[in-house]
Each structure stands twice: as structure tokens, then as C-alpha cells.
Amino acid sequence: MKRLFGAPKQAPPSGPAPSLSDASARIDSRVEDLEKKIAKCDEDLRRYVGGKGSAQQKQLAVQCMKRKKMYEQQRDVILGTQFNVDSLAGAQEQADITVMTVEAMKAGQQDLKQRYQQIGGAMDIERLMDDMADLQDEIADINEAISTSYAVPDGFDEAAFEAEFNALEEEMKMEALTGVTSSARPAYLPPAEPAAVGVPETPAAVPEGR
């Protein structure tokens, strides 16, 4: 059979399909060529119309106008094709952005899920907050115990000391205002007890040899 009909021809290997950006660039190049040809036709028309006005000049001008019309039609068709290509390229780019965004959101959601799994559930957080509150209470108790003074003898009244301090502060303010320093017994101290009547004062001891 191969001798009668011959072996089937294999299709030549096809290369990769052109991208939309390649097609758009090729279209841009073709549009530029057509624009140059249209500009050349305009230049020729001005030369033919401004000539002697013979029948040959008129025929050349008509042929030039036909070529210009043809080039313009080709340009319009190619521009329409380029619009479709650019629209498809824009849709393709938008699809790529959408795919990238979805993949990034999936990765972010997975990472966020793993992070919250490491933290634990709401019950774990509540237990943590309760433990922190208990620890704060314990620290406050320790600080209060440490700050308690055990060296103060019995019978000392903190309120009395506070009142004595306030009286001393007021007296010092009055002395500062009047400029007079009182040598009397401070008012905040209790009055001195009177000396016992008929009890002779004990003389001071005199050192020997004098």
C-alpha cells in the first residue's frame, strides 16, 4: 500500500504559538507602513494635481487616489484587529492578576490559620488571661508583704505621726512668712510636765581635781 499511495506526509513541527504582545507589535508595524504609504500618496496627489492638468496627470492622480483608498481600508481593518487583540491581551492580563490574587489569598489564609492554631482556641486565651490576673494578684500581695515595716515598736500610731508632720509643716510655713523663728515648744508636741515641788535639783557631778 505504501508503494501505491506512498507514506502519509507528516506535518512539519509547529513552533510555539505567538503571544498577544507579539501579534500587537506586528500589527503596529504594519499600521506604520500603511501610514507611510498613505502619506506618500498624498504627496503624489499634490504633485499631480498641481501639474499641467493633462490627461496623463489626471490618470496618475486617480490611480494614486485608488491606492490611498486601498491603504486606508487595509489600515482600518488592521486597526479593528488590533483593538480585538489588545482587548484580549487586557483580559488575559486581568486573568493573570486574578489568578495571582487568589493564590496569594489562599496562601495568606493558610498562614493565618496556622498562626491561630499555634495560639490556641478561645478557651486557651481565657485561661491565659485568668493566669495573668492571678499572677498580678500574687505580685500585689508579695509587694504589700515586703513593704510592711516590722522594726516599728508597739504603740506607734501612724495617724498621730501624720498629724504631727502636718502641724510641723504648717508651723514652718508660718515662720517662713513672718521671718521669725520661734524658740518656744512646738505646738504639735504635748505640753511639758511641771517640775516636782520641793525636790532639789541634782547638781552636776564635778570632776575630781578641781
Helices and strands as residue ranges (DSSP letters): H 2-5, H 20-49, H 55-119, H 122-147, H 158-178
